[in-house]
């Protein structure tokens, strides 16, 4: 399965799981994204096209986040992120929404 198909299917599956987080997840100025360095840039770029909840559902390594950004540029028409924003967003996503998903939105949290 190619990266595009795998990511597409993964995003569709995760979109179904968004209902689990629901409105019970704490929301702030950046929706459900945790307010840590880089959140402003990540929210601005990500929420421009889809819910920030979709971002929060992920649990990707930095390399997978990079691949996902490349896929969005190549296949979805997203504008390429220029430096330093690209690094800021990737740092934020990989630290806050990495494989261990330390900030996965859970009801009542």
N, CA, C and O atoms as CSV, one atom per row, in Angstrom:
chain,resi,resn,atom,element,x,y,z
A,1,UNK,N,N,0.861,-1.177,0.000
A,1,UNK,CA,C,0.000,0.000,0.000
A,1,UNK,C,C,0.896,1.224,0.000
A,1,UNK,O,O,1.814,1.311,0.815
A,2,UNK,N,N,0.651,2.171,-0.896
A,2,UNK,CA,C,1.459,3.379,-0.982
A,2,UNK,C,C,1.188,4.323,0.171
A,2,UNK,O,O,0.187,4.193,0.877
A,3,UNK,N,N,2.077,5.260,0.350
A,3,UNK,CA,C,1.946,6.229,1.440
A,3,UNK,C,C,0.641,6.992,1.344
A,3,UNK,O,O,-0.045,7.166,2.352
A,4,UNK,N,N,0.284,7.450,0.160
A,4,UNK,CA,C,-0.943,8.226,-0.006
A,4,UNK,C,C,-2.180,7.440,0.388
A,4,UNK,O,O,-3.028,7.947,1.122
A,5,UNK,N,N,-2.292,6.205,-0.093
A,5,UNK,CA,C,-3.455,5.387,0.245
A,5,UNK,C,C,-3.480,5.070,1.720
A,5,UNK,O,O,-4.532,5.142,2.354
A,6,UNK,N,N,-2.320,4.714,2.280
A,6,UNK,CA,C,-2.259,4.390,3.703
A,6,UNK,C,C,-2.646,5.574,4.565
A,6,UNK,O,O,-3.382,5.427,5.541
A,7,UNK,N,N,-2.148,6.751,4.203
A,7,UNK,CA,C,-2.485,7.947,4.973
A,7,UNK,C,C,-3.948,8.303,4.792
A,7,UNK,O,O,-4.618,8.684,5.752
A,8,UNK,N,N,-4.450,8.182,3.568
A,8,UNK,CA,C,-5.855,8.495,3.330
A,8,UNK,C,C,-6.754,7.595,4.159
A,8,UNK,O,O,-7.688,8.064,4.809
A,9,UNK,N,N,-6.469,6.307,4.134
A,9,UNK,CA,C,-7.280,5.371,4.902
A,9,UNK,C,C,-7.138,5.629,6.392
A,9,UNK,O,O,-8.112,5.546,7.140
A,10,UNK,N,N,-5.928,5.940,6.819
A,10,UNK,CA,C,-5.704,6.235,8.229
A,10,UNK,C,C,-6.454,7.476,8.666
A,10,UNK,O,O,-7.027,7.505,9.755
A,11,UNK,N,N,-6.457,8.499,7.832
A,11,UNK,CA,C,-7.170,9.730,8.172
A,11,UNK,C,C,-8.671,9.500,8.223
A,11,UNK,O,O,-9.359,10.048,9.084
A,12,UNK,N,N,-9.180,8.686,7.298
A,12,UNK,CA,C,-10.612,8.379,7.308
A,12,UNK,C,C,-10.960,7.609,8.577
A,12,UNK,O,O,-11.961,7.906,9.231
A,13,UNK,N,N,-10.145,6.627,8.925
A,13,UNK,CA,C,-10.400,5.850,10.138
A,13,UNK,C,C,-10.337,6.731,11.369
A,13,UNK,O,O,-11.157,6.606,12.280
A,14,UNK,N,N,-9.362,7.621,11.391
A,14,UNK,CA,C,-9.224,8.504,12.546
A,14,UNK,C,C,-10.358,9.503,12.614
A,14,UNK,O,O,-10.778,9.888,13.706
A,15,UNK,N,N,-10.859,9.928,11.470
A,15,UNK,CA,C,-11.981,10.870,11.476
A,15,UNK,C,C,-13.177,10.243,12.169
A,15,UNK,O,O,-13.907,10.933,12.881
A,16,UNK,N,N,-13.391,8.956,11.976
A,16,UNK,CA,C,-14.468,8.273,12.666
A,16,UNK,C,C,-14.253,8.272,14.167
A,16,UNK,O,O,-15.216,8.335,14.931
A,17,UNK,N,N,-13.006,8.202,14.598
A,17,UNK,CA,C,-12.689,8.204,16.014
A,17,UNK,C,C,-12.789,9.568,16.657
A,17,UNK,O,O,-12.729,9.678,17.882
A,18,UNK,N,N,-12.938,10.604,15.864
A,18,UNK,CA,C,-13.036,11.955,16.421
A,18,UNK,C,C,-14.239,12.099,17.329
A,18,UNK,O,O,-14.217,12.882,18.279
A,19,UNK,N,N,-15.270,11.359,17.047
A,19,UNK,CA,C,-16.467,11.454,17.868
A,19,UNK,C,C,-16.177,11.001,19.294
A,19,UNK,O,O,-16.862,11.427,20.224
A,20,UNK,N,N,-15.174,10.147,19.482
A,20,UNK,CA,C,-14.841,9.676,20.818
A,20,UNK,C,C,-14.359,10.811,21.702
A,20,UNK,O,O,-14.683,10.861,22.888
A,21,UNK,N,N,-13.584,11.723,21.129
A,21,UNK,CA,C,-13.076,12.832,21.918
A,21,UNK,C,C,-14.207,13.789,22.254
A,21,UNK,O,O,-14.309,14.275,23.380
A,22,UNK,N,N,-15.050,14.055,21.274
A,22,UNK,CA,C,-16.241,14.872,21.457
A,22,UNK,C,C,-16.012,16.163,22.196
A,22,UNK,O,O,-14.869,16.532,22.467
A,23,UNK,N,N,-17.081,16.854,22.526
A,23,UNK,CA,C,-16.982,18.146,23.183
A,23,UNK,C,C,-16.489,18.050,24.618
A,23,UNK,O,O,-16.165,19.074,25.220
A,24,UNK,N,N,-16.421,16.839,25.188
A,24,UNK,CA,C,-15.960,16.712,26.565
A,24,UNK,C,C,-14.471,17.020,26.693
A,24,UNK,O,O,-13.997,17.346,27.781
A,25,UNK,N,N,-13.725,16.918,25.582
A,25,UNK,CA,C,-12.300,17.236,25.629
A,25,UNK,C,C,-12.151,18.733,25.878
A,25,UNK,O,O,-12.879,19.543,25.304
A,26,UNK,N,N,-11.203,19.087,26.735
A,26,UNK,CA,C,-11.000,20.503,27.059
A,26,UNK,C,C,-10.558,21.263,25.817
A,26,UNK,O,O,-9.681,20.811,25.080
A,27,UNK,N,N,-11.173,22.421,25.591
A,27,UNK,CA,C,-10.811,23.239,24.441
A,27,UNK,C,C,-10.381,24.613,24.910
A,27,UNK,O,O,-10.981,25.196,25.813
A,28,UNK,N,N,-9.334,25.119,24.283
A,28,UNK,CA,C,-8.834,26.442,24.605
A,28,UNK,C,C,-8.773,27.295,23.359
A,28,UNK,O,O,-9.564,27.117,22.433
A,29,UNK,N,N,-7.828,28.227,23.337
A,29,UNK,CA,C,-7.674,29.123,22.194
A,29,UNK,C,C,-7.341,28.396,20.899
A,29,UNK,O,O,-7.580,28.919,19.811
A,30,UNK,N,N,-6.790,27.191,21.015
A,30,UNK,CA,C,-6.384,26.418,19.844
A,30,UNK,C,C,-7.164,25.112,19.770
A,30,UNK,O,O,-6.618,24.071,19.406
A,31,UNK,N,N,-8.434,25.177,20.116
A,31,UNK,CA,C,-9.256,23.977,20.107
A,31,UNK,C,C,-8.726,22.985,21.113
A,31,UNK,O,O,-8.458,23.339,22.262
A,32,UNK,N,N,-8.572,21.739,20.687
A,32,UNK,CA,C,-8.081,20.704,21.593
A,32,UNK,C,C,-6.557,20.602,21.590
A,32,UNK,O,O,-5.998,19.820,22.359
A,33,UNK,N,N,-5.875,21.373,20.746
A,33,UNK,CA,C,-4.408,21.305,20.720
A,33,UNK,C,C,-3.840,21.895,22.003
A,33,UNK,O,O,-4.275,22.946,22.473
A,34,UNK,N,N,-2.871,21.201,22.548
A,34,UNK,CA,C,-2.252,21.627,23.796
A,34,UNK,C,C,-1.447,22.906,23.559
A,34,UNK,O,O,-0.753,23.035,22.550
A,35,UNK,N,N,-1.548,23.835,24.487
A,35,UNK,CA,C,-0.897,25.144,24.360
A,35,UNK,C,C,0.557,25.053,24.806
A,35,UNK,O,O,0.893,25.331,25.957
A,36,UNK,N,N,1.396,24.664,23.878
A,36,UNK,CA,C,2.845,24.551,24.071
A,36,UNK,C,C,3.513,25.300,22.921
A,36,UNK,O,O,2.849,25.640,21.942
A,37,UNK,N,N,4.815,25.561,23.024
A,37,UNK,CA,C,5.491,26.272,21.923
A,37,UNK,C,C,5.247,25.598,20.573
A,37,UNK,O,O,5.456,24.396,20.416
A,38,UNK,N,N,4.802,26.394,19.609
A,38,UNK,CA,C,4.523,25.910,18.263
A,38,UNK,C,C,3.044,25.712,17.986
A,38,UNK,O,O,2.656,25.490,16.839
A,39,UNK,N,N,2.204,25.789,19.030
A,39,UNK,CA,C,0.778,25.545,18.834
A,39,UNK,C,C,0.144,26.567,17.900
A,39,UNK,O,O,-0.716,26.217,17.092
A,40,UNK,N,N,0.555,27.814,18.002
A,40,UNK,CA,C,-0.045,28.855,17.162
A,40,UNK,C,C,0.181,28.557,15.682
A,40,UNK,O,O,-0.744,28.647,14.875
A,41,UNK,N,N,1.408,28.204,15.336
A,41,UNK,CA,C,1.738,27.894,13.941
A,41,UNK,C,C,1.030,26.610,13.490
A,41,UNK,O,O,0.458,26.562,12.401
A,42,UNK,N,N,1.072,25.572,14.333
A,42,UNK,CA,C,0.429,24.307,13.973
A,42,UNK,C,C,-1.067,24.509,13.773
A,42,UNK,O,O,-1.642,24.003,12.809
A,43,UNK,N,N,-1.689,25.236,14.669
A,43,UNK,CA,C,-3.129,25.478,14.556
A,43,UNK,C,C,-3.446,26.269,13.287
A,43,UNK,O,O,-4.385,25.939,12.563
A,44,UNK,N,N,-2.668,27.303,13.026
A,44,UNK,CA,C,-2.919,28.141,11.849
A,44,UNK,C,C,-2.839,27.325,10.562
A,44,UNK,O,O,-3.698,27.456,9.690
A,45,UNK,N,N,-1.817,26.488,10.439
A,45,UNK,CA,C,-1.654,25.715,9.209
A,45,UNK,C,C,-2.623,24.548,9.132
A,45,UNK,O,O,-3.207,24.300,8.077
A,46,UNK,N,N,-2.800,23.835,10.221
A,46,UNK,CA,C,-3.616,22.620,10.189
A,46,UNK,C,C,-5.108,22.922,10.137
A,46,UNK,O,O,-5.836,22.346,9.329
A,47,UNK,N,N,-5.558,23.821,10.995
A,47,UNK,CA,C,-6.992,24.111,11.078
A,47,UNK,C,C,-7.490,24.919,9.878
A,47,UNK,O,O,-8.695,25.121,9.724
A,48,UNK,N,N,-6.580,25.376,9.039
A,48,UNK,CA,C,-6.996,26.070,7.817
A,48,UNK,C,C,-7.734,25.123,6.875
A,48,UNK,O,O,-8.558,25.558,6.071
A,49,UNK,N,N,-7.436,23.823,6.977
A,49,UNK,CA,C,-8.036,22.848,6.060
A,49,UNK,C,C,-8.905,21.795,6.743
A,49,UNK,O,O,-9.812,21.243,6.120
A,50,UNK,N,N,-8.640,21.517,7.993
A,50,UNK,CA,C,-9.416,20.486,8.690
A,50,UNK,C,C,-9.405,20.760,10.184
A,50,UNK,O,O,-8.666,21.618,10.668
A,51,UNK,N,N,-10.210,20.040,10.887
A,51,UNK,CA,C,-10.319,20.214,12.334
A,51,UNK,C,C,-8.997,19.903,13.024
A,51,UNK,O,O,-8.276,18.986,12.631
A,52,UNK,N,N,-8.697,20.672,14.048
A,52,UNK,CA,C,-7.500,20.386,14.841
A,52,UNK,C,C,-7.648,19.056,15.574
A,52,UNK,O,O,-6.657,18.460,15.995
A,53,UNK,N,N,-8.864,18.602,15.722
A,53,UNK,CA,C,-9.101,17.309,16.369
A,53,UNK,C,C,-8.461,16.174,15.574
A,53,UNK,O,O,-7.987,15.197,16.153
A,54,UNK,N,N,-8.446,16.301,14.266
A,54,UNK,CA,C,-7.816,15.288,13.425
A,54,UNK,C,C,-6.326,15.211,13.728
A,54,UNK,O,O,-5.750,14.124,13.750
A,55,UNK,N,N,-5.706,16.353,13.960
A,55,UNK,CA,C,-4.291,16.404,14.315
A,55,UNK,C,C,-4.067,15.704,15.651
A,55,UNK,O,O,-3.155,14.890,15.799
A,56,UNK,N,N,-4.913,16.035,16.616
A,56,UNK,CA,C,-4.748,15.507,17.968
A,56,UNK,C,C,-4.944,13.996,18.037
A,56,UNK,O,O,-4.484,13.360,18.986
A,57,UNK,N,N,-5.611,13.421,17.059
A,57,UNK,CA,C,-5.843,11.978,17.045
A,57,UNK,C,C,-4.620,11.192,16.583
A,57,UNK,O,O,-4.525,9.988,16.820
A,58,UNK,N,N,-3.695,11.865,15.930
A,58,UNK,CA,C,-2.549,11.183,15.348
A,58,UNK,C,C,-1.545,10.784,16.428
A,58,UNK,O,O,-1.584,11.290,17.549
A,59,UNK,N,N,-0.673,9.896,16.080
A,59,UNK,CA,C,0.416,9.475,16.951
A,59,UNK,C,C,1.602,9.127,16.067
A,59,UNK,O,O,2.013,7.970,15.984
A,60,UNK,N,N,2.146,10.145,15.406
A,60,UNK,CA,C,3.159,9.907,14.383
A,60,UNK,C,C,4.552,10.335,14.826
A,60,UNK,O,O,4.720,11.261,15.620
A,61,UNK,N,N,5.532,9.642,14.295
A,61,UNK,CA,C,6.917,10.066,14.497
A,61,UNK,C,C,7.146,11.329,13.672
A,61,UNK,O,O,6.326,11.676,12.823
A,62,UNK,N,N,8.244,12.005,13.918
A,62,UNK,CA,C,8.559,13.196,13.128
A,62,UNK,C,C,8.644,12.850,11.642
A,62,UNK,O,O,8.171,13.605,10.792
A,63,UNK,N,N,9.249,11.705,11.340
A,63,UNK,CA,C,9.387,11.293,9.940
A,63,UNK,C,C,8.014,11.089,9.293
A,63,UNK,O,O,7.812,11.459,8.137
A,64,UNK,N,N,7.079,10.506,10.033
A,64,UNK,CA,C,5.732,10.299,9.496
A,64,UNK,C,C,4.986,11.623,9.354
A,64,UNK,O,O,4.227,11.811,8.403
A,65,UNK,N,N,5.202,12.551,10.310
A,65,UNK,CA,C,4.592,13.877,10.169
A,65,UNK,C,C,5.131,14.553,8.908
A,65,UNK,O,O,4.374,15.173,8.161
A,66,UNK,N,N,6.448,14.432,8.671
A,66,UNK,CA,C,7.042,15.020,7.462
A,66,UNK,C,C,6.430,14.414,6.207
A,66,UNK,O,O,6.093,15.130,5.264
A,67,UNK,N,N,6.291,13.094,6.200
A,67,UNK,CA,C,5.695,12.413,5.055
A,67,UNK,C,C,4.262,12.856,4.838
A,67,UNK,O,O,3.823,13.028,3.701
A,68,UNK,N,N,3.536,13.038,5.925
A,68,UNK,CA,C,2.149,13.477,5.825
A,68,UNK,C,C,2.070,14.888,5.241
A,68,UNK,O,O,1.217,15.163,4.398
A,69,UNK,N,N,2.954,15.777,5.685
A,69,UNK,CA,C,2.984,17.132,5.124
A,69,UNK,C,C,3.299,17.084,3.631
A,69,UNK,O,O,2.666,17.783,2.839
A,70,UNK,N,N,4.267,16.269,3.248
A,70,UNK,CA,C,4.625,16.143,1.837
A,70,UNK,C,C,3.432,15.617,1.033
A,70,UNK,O,O,3.156,16.106,-0.063
A,71,UNK,N,N,2.733,14.628,1.573
A,71,UNK,CA,C,1.557,14.083,0.904
A,71,UNK,C,C,0.488,15.161,0.733
A,71,UNK,O,O,-0.135,15.256,-0.324
A,72,UNK,N,N,0.276,15.972,1.769
A,72,UNK,CA,C,-0.729,17.029,1.674
A,72,UNK,C,C,-0.358,18.049,0.599
A,72,UNK,O,O,-1.233,18.547,-0.110
A,73,UNK,N,N,0.923,18.360,0.475
A,73,UNK,CA,C,1.371,19.303,-0.556
A,73,UNK,C,C,1.192,18.673,-1.933
A,73,UNK,O,O,0.625,19.293,-2.833
A,74,UNK,N,N,1.673,17.444,-2.098
A,74,UNK,CA,C,1.663,16.795,-3.407
A,74,UNK,C,C,0.278,16.343,-3.855
A,74,UNK,O,O,-0.053,16.447,-5.036
A,75,UNK,N,N,-0.519,15.851,-2.941
A,75,UNK,CA,C,-1.789,15.236,-3.314
A,75,UNK,C,C,-3.027,16.060,-2.957
A,75,UNK,O,O,-4.086,15.872,-3.555
A,76,UNK,N,N,-2.904,16.962,-1.995
A,76,UNK,CA,C,-4.079,17.683,-1.517
A,76,UNK,C,C,-4.042,19.184,-1.826
A,76,UNK,O,O,-4.981,19.913,-1.504
A,77,UNK,N,N,-2.962,19.635,-2.446
A,77,UNK,CA,C,-2.879,21.037,-2.839
A,77,UNK,C,C,-2.521,22.008,-1.723
A,77,UNK,O,O,-2.717,23.215,-1.863
A,78,UNK,N,N,-2.005,21.493,-0.629
A,78,UNK,CA,C,-1.584,22.366,0.462
A,78,UNK,C,C,-0.343,23.143,0.032
A,78,UNK,O,O,0.525,22.606,-0.656
A,79,UNK,N,N,-0.265,24.397,0.437
A,79,UNK,CA,C,0.934,25.187,0.163
A,79,UNK,C,C,2.089,24.653,1.014
A,79,UNK,O,O,1.898,24.271,2.169
A,80,UNK,N,N,3.266,24.632,0.438
A,80,UNK,CA,C,4.446,24.148,1.157
A,80,UNK,C,C,4.749,25.073,2.335
A,80,UNK,O,O,4.693,26.296,2.201
A,81,UNK,N,N,5.062,24.497,3.466
A,81,UNK,CA,C,5.454,25.286,4.637
A,81,UNK,C,C,6.917,25.682,4.488
A,81,UNK,O,O,7.781,24.834,4.270
A,82,UNK,N,N,7.179,26.953,4.606
A,82,UNK,CA,C,8.544,27.464,4.516
A,82,UNK,C,C,9.157,27.520,5.911
A,82,UNK,O,O,8.443,27.565,6.913
A,83,UNK,N,N,10.472,27.517,5.964
A,83,UNK,CA,C,11.178,27.667,7.241
A,83,UNK,C,C,11.054,29.100,7.710
A,83,UNK,O,O,11.014,29.997,6.867
A,84,UNK,N,N,10.991,29.366,8.981
A,84,UNK,CA,C,11.147,28.420,10.090
A,84,UNK,C,C,9.839,27.728,10.477
A,84,UNK,O,O,9.842,26.851,11.340
A,85,UNK,N,N,8.724,28.108,9.853
A,85,UNK,CA,C,7.438,27.539,10.255
A,85,UNK,C,C,7.392,26.021,10.111
A,85,UNK,O,O,6.815,25.336,10.955
A,86,UNK,N,N,7.992,25.495,9.052
A,86,UNK,CA,C,7.975,24.039,8.847
A,86,UNK,C,C,8.585,23.322,10.043
A,86,UNK,O,O,7.996,22.372,10.559
A,87,UNK,N,N,9.743,23.760,10.486
A,87,UNK,CA,C,10.404,23.124,11.637
A,87,UNK,C,C,9.615,23.327,12.920
A,87,UNK,O,O,9.518,22.419,13.744
A,88,UNK,N,N,9.054,24.511,13.088
A,88,UNK,CA,C,8.257,24.796,14.287
A,88,UNK,C,C,7.055,23.851,14.354
A,88,UNK,O,O,6.769,23.270,15.401
A,89,UNK,N,N,6.358,23.704,13.231
A,89,UNK,CA,C,5.183,22.838,13.194
A,89,UNK,C,C,5.580,21.383,13.404
A,89,UNK,O,O,4.944,20.674,14.185
A,90,UNK,N,N,6.625,20.930,12.716
A,90,UNK,CA,C,7.061,19.541,12.874
A,90,UNK,C,C,7.544,19.253,14.292
A,90,UNK,O,O,7.265,18.184,14.836
A,91,UNK,N,N,8.265,20.194,14.895
A,91,UNK,CA,C,8.702,20.011,16.280
A,91,UNK,C,C,7.496,19.870,17.200
A,91,UNK,O,O,7.444,18.971,18.040
A,92,UNK,N,N,6.533,20.763,17.034
A,92,UNK,CA,C,5.334,20.737,17.863
A,92,UNK,C,C,4.577,19.416,17.691
A,92,UNK,O,O,4.248,18.747,18.670
A,93,UNK,N,N,4.309,19.055,16.444
A,93,UNK,CA,C,3.526,17.846,16.188
A,93,UNK,C,C,4.212,16.594,16.707
A,93,UNK,O,O,3.568,15.737,17.312
A,94,UNK,N,N,5.509,16.481,16.475
A,94,UNK,CA,C,6.203,15.268,16.903
A,94,UNK,C,C,6.364,15.203,18.419
A,94,UNK,O,O,6.379,14.112,18.989
A,95,UNK,N,N,6.483,16.349,19.079
A,95,UNK,CA,C,6.622,16.354,20.533
A,95,UNK,C,C,5.282,16.182,21.237
A,95,UNK,O,O,5.192,15.463,22.232
A,96,UNK,N,N,4.254,16.826,20.735
A,96,UNK,CA,C,2.957,16.807,21.417
A,96,UNK,C,C,2.030,15.697,20.932
A,96,UNK,O,O,1.166,15.236,21.677
A,97,UNK,N,N,2.207,15.271,19.691
A,97,UNK,CA,C,1.326,14.264,19.106
A,97,UNK,C,C,2.147,13.187,18.418
A,97,UNK,O,O,1.869,12.799,17.284
A,98,UNK,N,N,3.170,12.709,19.132
A,98,UNK,CA,C,4.040,11.643,18.663
A,98,UNK,C,C,3.434,10.280,18.943
A,98,UNK,O,O,2.267,10.180,19.323
A,99,UNK,N,N,4.223,9.229,18.756
A,99,UNK,CA,C,3.724,7.859,18.920
A,99,UNK,C,C,3.091,7.567,20.287
A,99,UNK,O,O,2.159,6.767,20.370
A,100,UNK,N,N,3.573,8.190,21.339
A,100,UNK,CA,C,2.977,7.932,22.655
A,100,UNK,C,C,1.766,8.812,22.916
A,100,UNK,O,O,1.082,8.637,23.925
A,101,UNK,N,N,1.487,9.765,22.014
A,101,UNK,CA,C,0.339,10.663,22.066
A,101,UNK,C,C,0.075,11.200,23.476
A,101,UNK,O,O,-0.980,10.948,24.058
A,102,UNK,N,N,1.038,11.937,24.013
A,102,UNK,CA,C,0.861,12.428,25.387
A,102,UNK,C,C,-0.305,13.385,25.543
A,102,UNK,O,O,-0.798,13.571,26.656
A,103,UNK,N,N,-0.754,13.987,24.473
A,103,UNK,CA,C,-1.840,14.965,24.558
A,103,UNK,C,C,-3.081,14.529,23.794
A,103,UNK,O,O,-3.863,15.363,23.337
A,104,UNK,N,N,-3.257,13.231,23.659
A,104,UNK,CA,C,-4.449,12.697,23.008
A,104,UNK,C,C,-5.665,13.189,23.789
A,104,UNK,O,O,-5.737,12.986,25.001
A,105,UNK,N,N,-6.630,13.838,23.113
A,105,UNK,CA,C,-7.789,14.373,23.844
A,105,UNK,C,C,-8.689,13.249,24.353
A,105,UNK,O,O,-9.229,12.462,23.577
A,106,UNK,N,N,-8.833,13.197,25.653
A,106,UNK,CA,C,-9.699,12.191,26.285
A,106,UNK,C,C,-10.804,12.906,27.051
A,106,UNK,O,O,-10.563,13.941,27.671
A,107,UNK,N,N,-11.999,12.364,27.011
A,107,UNK,CA,C,-13.106,12.976,27.745
A,107,UNK,C,C,-12.753,13.148,29.222
A,107,UNK,O,O,-12.135,12.277,29.833
A,108,UNK,N,N,-13.155,14.273,29.772
A,108,UNK,CA,C,-12.949,14.535,31.184
A,108,UNK,C,C,-11.542,14.935,31.553
A,108,UNK,O,O,-11.204,14.993,32.735
A,109,UNK,N,N,-10.717,15.212,30.566
A,109,UNK,CA,C,-9.324,15.551,30.851
A,109,UNK,C,C,-9.067,16.993,30.560
A,109,UNK,O,O,-7.945,17.468,30.739
